[in-house]
């Protein structure tokens, strides 16, 4: 059995959790991208969330070869809603609790990474002791090649590749599940509130093999996004500006309009917010600062 292998000059270590539900088509690619890392994790827990396909069988094959890979299976019945993945990842984090490592992260079961990804990411953490959450830029296949996702920004880390400084994840208590998703967003804003830095590194590429929203349908995914924007506390002016920028994305105008309709519907129904008042105040402060910077240069 092969143990976790790290380069001697890399003094930091990390562990990962992956939630996998019926991922037989992609999970082997993901596993191979991790075992081929120049710095492999001390432990990687793959949480089989009640899959009915060959996911567990494929993972077990690698568990038998690599000591740092662990298969954890959820057997009890539970709703297959938008909180299922978050609960599964938190189960994985719980299995890592007693592992001595400096960083703990989530890796989605449909994302592959270049061999030096984690080596270079750990170097970035070493350069900034206040960097609490980091990851690479998401790339998705378009017209036969992988291209950077338009929504990539250096100030935000995609849920699929969020790596936390361990004390930061402990401060958060893991991911917080929300009705319409947003656990990753809540985590990074909360860490900034606490004075930590959050940074996505453009030169670190993460290849997402399933288009965003495919599992829900594009328009349903857009509407869900508008609902999420509302209950997370997005400022209405920021939402309007964000939607005007998205009208050029396919399907032109439609997805932006549907997302905005989700936001307006939640506003009209006066649905309860799902975040603390201090979180919403901080989020809106950040959003208005971004608008001032964009339009006023201040």
Protein Blocks (a to p, Z undefined) as FASTA:
>chain_A
ZZddddfklmbdcddddddehillmmmmmmmmmmmpfbdcfbdcdddehiablmlmmmmm
mmmmmmkbccdddfbdcddbfklmmmmmmmmmmmmmmpccfbdcdddfkbccdfklmmmm
mmmmmmmmkbmbgcddddddeehiacddfklcfkbccfklcccdfklmmmnnpaaddfkg
jilmmmmmmmmmnopacdddfklccddfbdghklnojklmmmmmmmmmmmnopafklmmm
mmmmmmmpccehklmmmmmmmmmmmmmnopacfbdfklmmmmmmmmmmmmmmmmnoZZ
